[in-house]
Amino acid sequence: MSDIQLKSEIESIIKKSGYSKSKKMLCPIMRIVSMRYKDISQQQVFKITKSLL
């Protein structure tokens, strides 16, 4: 999955969650993305998620 697609997916998760953006959301978002897409590396997910939060 490209970085742009991953960024879009993470932004969607954040919007649907109903919570405001904060650093505390890093771990839950990483867990959700890793459960949905098992083939994506954790480093890629971490990098994108951290940049969005």
Sequence and secondary structure as in RCSB ss.txt:
>XXXX:A:sequence
MSDIQLKSEIESIIKKSGYSKSKKMLCPIMRIVSMRYKDISQQQVFKITKSLL
>XXXX:A:secstr
  HHHHHHHHHHHHHHH     GGGHHHHHHHHHHH TTS HHHHHHHHHHH 
